């Protein structure tokens, strides 16, 4: 039986080949893609996040852990998509202008897809008008903005303003390490989420209520 704790450990050590093999084994044994994600990959990625906070690991370790995460996700992506073939709503996702951090944003994207939502991922360094254009073009219910820098989180307010001036009926959710509930309120955004799992739950709820 594929060991989910071992999967989490391999991910934290950046062992992409082993992660891929264990994920493949778990799939072959009939474990669901959601369980492999929740009990193995995300456990490992969350632990890496905590170790970052405590200065126990540094940038290179995060990057190789993220690469291992992506190796596992390559196998799970089609399964997650198939399990959620019915589109439950559309989310426009991106990291705000001036900000190139995308590991957390990508995790949010994976969790959103895991909930059966369609994700329009605009990537990093996304100016406010691109969020708005994409939301209008794809009739999205929610715009999800990520920022990892105190200097770039201010861009989120511009996204909120751009949505308002375009008169779009779309909610704005914000998140990322420096972002807080109080910040969300101060800029007039609709939702704040501290992590990828909560972000996907909020987005699904918004889409259901739309
Ligand atoms: Co940079 N970086 N970085 N960095 N980097 C931080 C953020 C920093 C805190 C490091 C430090 O000084 N201790 C610091 C910011 C300080 C500040 O603003 N207060 C910093 C800095 C200063 C910089 C540069 C300016 C460094 C320089 O060049 N002098 C530079 C900026 C480049 C730019 O963006 N313009 C820079 C560059 C980089 C790398 C390129 C080397 C790399 C990014 C690689 C990549 O993303 N592809 C990098 C990394 C890896 C980090 C740290 C070490 C790790 C970030 C990470 O991926 N965490 C980070 C230090 C740290 O966080 N401890 C740091 C793991 C990830 C899973 O967590 O992204 O927080 P996170 O996502 C979480 C939640 O926040 C949430 O969900 C995720 C998990 O559940 N979440 C959302 C995220 N987005 C969300 C959106 C939502 C909801 C939840 O809804 C919409």
Boltz pocket constraint, residues with backbone or C-beta under 6 A from the ligand:
constraints:
  - pocket:
      binder: B
      contacts: [[A, 45], [A, 49], [A, 52], [A, 53], [A, 58], [A, 59], [A, 62], [A, 63], [A, 98], [A, 99], [A, 100], [A, 101], [A, 102], [A, 103], [A, 104], [A, 105], [A, 107], [A, 108], [A, 143], [A, 144], [A, 145], [A, 146], [A, 147], [A, 148], [A, 149], [A, 150], [A, 151], [A, 173], [A, 174], [A, 175], [A, 176], [A, 177], [A, 178], [A, 193], [A, 194], [A, 195], [A, 196], [A, 197], [A, 199]]
      max_distance: 6.0
